[in-house]
Amino acid sequence: MVQLNRAVALAMRDGPTVGLAEVDAILARGDLKQYHLAHAARADLCRRLGQRREAQASYERALALARQGPERRFLERRLEEMSK
């Protein structure tokens, strides 16, 4: 969890490319692989970089893992935005 927060902070400071590399490294190690917010963070960074297909796939993965209603609705809205 701390690593994910660090990745998001790096993205804010150094840009989405740096943050995405960090999130991808976390997911590649298997850390937080089942944590919806890791995939949601990846999706947002991909979206910000214009990587629509990757963003959509990550939003879908996050949605599949999310259990809370508000989080699911947020992810559903993001997916809907990606399809426009």
C-alpha positions as CSV (number, residue, x, y, z in Angstrom):
1,M,0.0,0.0,0.0
2,V,2.8,2.4,0.8
3,Q,4.4,1.6,-2.5
4,L,1.2,2.5,-4.3
5,N,1.0,5.8,-2.5
6,R,4.6,6.5,-3.4
7,A,3.9,5.7,-7.1
8,V,0.9,8.1,-7.1
9,A,3.1,10.8,-5.4
10,L,5.8,10.3,-8.0
11,A,3.2,10.7,-10.8
12,M,2.1,14.0,-9.3
13,R,5.6,15.2,-9.0
14,D,7.4,13.7,-12.0
15,G,4.5,12.9,-14.4
16,P,2.3,10.0,-15.2
17,T,5.0,8.1,-17.1
18,V,7.1,7.8,-14.0
19,G,4.1,6.9,-11.9
20,L,2.9,4.3,-14.4
21,A,6.3,2.6,-14.4
22,E,6.1,2.3,-10.6
23,V,2.6,0.9,-10.6
24,D,3.5,-1.6,-13.3
25,A,6.5,-2.7,-11.3
26,I,4.3,-3.2,-8.2
27,L,1.8,-5.2,-10.2
28,A,4.5,-7.2,-12.0
29,R,5.9,-8.4,-8.6
30,G,2.4,-9.5,-7.7
31,D,2.1,-7.0,-5.0
32,L,-1.4,-5.7,-4.7
33,K,-2.4,-7.7,-7.8
34,Q,-5.9,-8.3,-6.2
35,Y,-6.2,-4.7,-5.0
36,H,-8.7,-2.7,-7.0
37,L,-7.1,0.7,-6.3
38,A,-3.8,-0.4,-7.8
39,H,-5.6,-1.2,-11.1
40,A,-7.6,2.0,-10.8
41,A,-4.4,4.1,-10.3
42,R,-2.9,2.3,-13.3
43,A,-6.0,3.1,-15.4
44,D,-5.9,6.8,-14.4
45,L,-2.3,7.1,-15.4
46,C,-2.8,5.3,-18.7
47,R,-5.8,7.6,-19.3
48,R,-3.7,10.7,-18.6
49,L,-1.1,9.4,-21.1
50,G,-3.8,8.9,-23.8
51,Q,-3.4,5.1,-23.6
52,R,-7.1,4.4,-23.9
53,R,-7.1,0.7,-24.5
54,E,-4.8,0.1,-21.5
55,A,-6.8,2.4,-19.4
56,Q,-10.0,0.7,-20.2
57,A,-8.5,-2.8,-19.4
58,S,-7.3,-1.5,-16.1
59,Y,-10.6,0.1,-15.2
60,E,-12.3,-3.2,-16.0
61,R,-9.9,-5.1,-13.8
62,A,-10.4,-2.6,-11.0
63,L,-14.2,-2.9,-11.3
64,A,-14.0,-6.7,-11.2
65,L,-12.1,-6.4,-7.9
66,A,-14.0,-3.5,-6.3
67,R,-16.7,-4.4,-3.7
68,Q,-17.9,-1.1,-2.4
69,G,-20.9,0.5,-4.2
70,P,-19.4,4.1,-4.5
71,E,-16.1,2.8,-5.8
72,R,-17.9,0.6,-8.3
73,R,-20.0,3.5,-9.5
74,F,-16.9,5.7,-10.0
75,L,-15.2,3.0,-12.0
76,E,-18.3,2.4,-14.1
77,R,-18.5,6.1,-14.9
78,R,-14.8,6.1,-15.9
79,L,-15.4,3.2,-18.2
80,E,-18.4,4.9,-19.7
81,E,-16.3,8.0,-20.3
82,M,-13.6,5.8,-22.1
83,S,-16.2,4.5,-24.5
84,K,-17.2,8.0,-25.8
